[in-house]
């Protein structure tokens, strides 16, 4: 077995251990539970879908005062919805954990680990 292959296998094993640790974390577990709760809450999902549709309409059709008022009202309803807020809070906590992980890896390797290069496909 070559040194490169051995190093790659070691990195893969460490990565798998990291993934298991992450998915076992309380933060990740809360996020998955909040996601399941959101998926099973028809009122919350309907609110989110209606908000997205109106946002897309606003982007597509341009500024419309009545549509803006509807968006504000929906945003207020979403803020009052416990399921949506639980999911939002859990998502923010997971993003924070992943950012801290990225920062720790970046510090260890001496360069930005998960740096966005912008753009995207096509």
N, C-alpha and C positions, 0 to 999 in steps of 0.2 A: 504494500500500500504506500502510495507516495505521500509526502508531507502535505502537499496541497490538498489532496483528497482527504487526508486525516483532519486538516484544518477546517475544510468545508463541512465535514461530518460533525465536527465539534461545534461549529457555528450553528448548524441545523439543529443539533440537540439542544443547544442553549436557547435558540429561538423557540423551539417547541415548549421548553420549560417556561419561558417568558409568557407564551400564549396561554398555557395552562394556569399560570399564576394570575394573569390578567383576568381570564374568564372565571376564575374562582374568587376573585376579589368582590367585596361587598358592593363596591361602586358599579362594577359591571353587572352583578346580579340584580341590583336595584334598577339599572337601566333596562335589562331584559324583562323584568317584571312590569315595569312601567310601560314598556312597549306593548307587551301582551295586553295589559289593561286598556291601553289606548285602542288597540286593534279590536277589542271586544266591547268598546263603548260606542254605540252607534250615534249617540248625540254628539259626542266629542269629535268623532271622525266626520260627521256631517258638517259641523262648524268649521273644521279645518279645510274641508273640501270647498265649502262655499267661500271661505276667505281666499283660498288659492285661485279659485275661478274669478273672483272679483278683482284680485290683484292682476291676473293675466289680462282681464278685460281692460283694466286701467292702463296697463302697459301697451296693449294693442291699440286701443281707441283714443288714448290721451286723457288729459285731465277732464274730470267730470265731477262737479261739486256734490251731486246726489250720490254718486258712486263712492266718493271719498267719505261721505257721511256714513254710508252703509259699511264701509271698511272699518271705520272708527268704532261703530257699534259692535261689529263682529269681533274686533280686537278686544273690546271690553268684555264681551261674553266669554271669549276664550280665556281671558285673564281670571274670570270668575269660575271657570270650569276646573274642578279639582283634578280630574284625570289628565287634562292637558298640562296643567301646572306641574303635576308630579312628573310627567314625561319630560317637560322642559327642564326642570331642575335636575333630573337624573342625567339627561343628555349633557347639560352644562358641566356636571360633576365628572362625567366620563371624559369629556373633551379636556377638562383641566388635568385629569390624571394622565391622559395621553400626551398633553403638552409638557407636563413635568417629566414624563418618561423621555420624550424627545430631547428636552433640555439636558437631562442627565447623560443620555447617549452622546449628544453633541459635545458636551464638556469632556467626556472621556476620550472621544476620538479627535478632538481639537478642530472640529469643523461642524457646520450646520448639517445635521443628520437628515431631517425631513424638510428640506427647503423647497418651497414652491418655486418653480421656474416660470410660472404663469402660463398663459396660453391654454393649451389643451389640444384635444384632437380636432383636426380639420379646420 
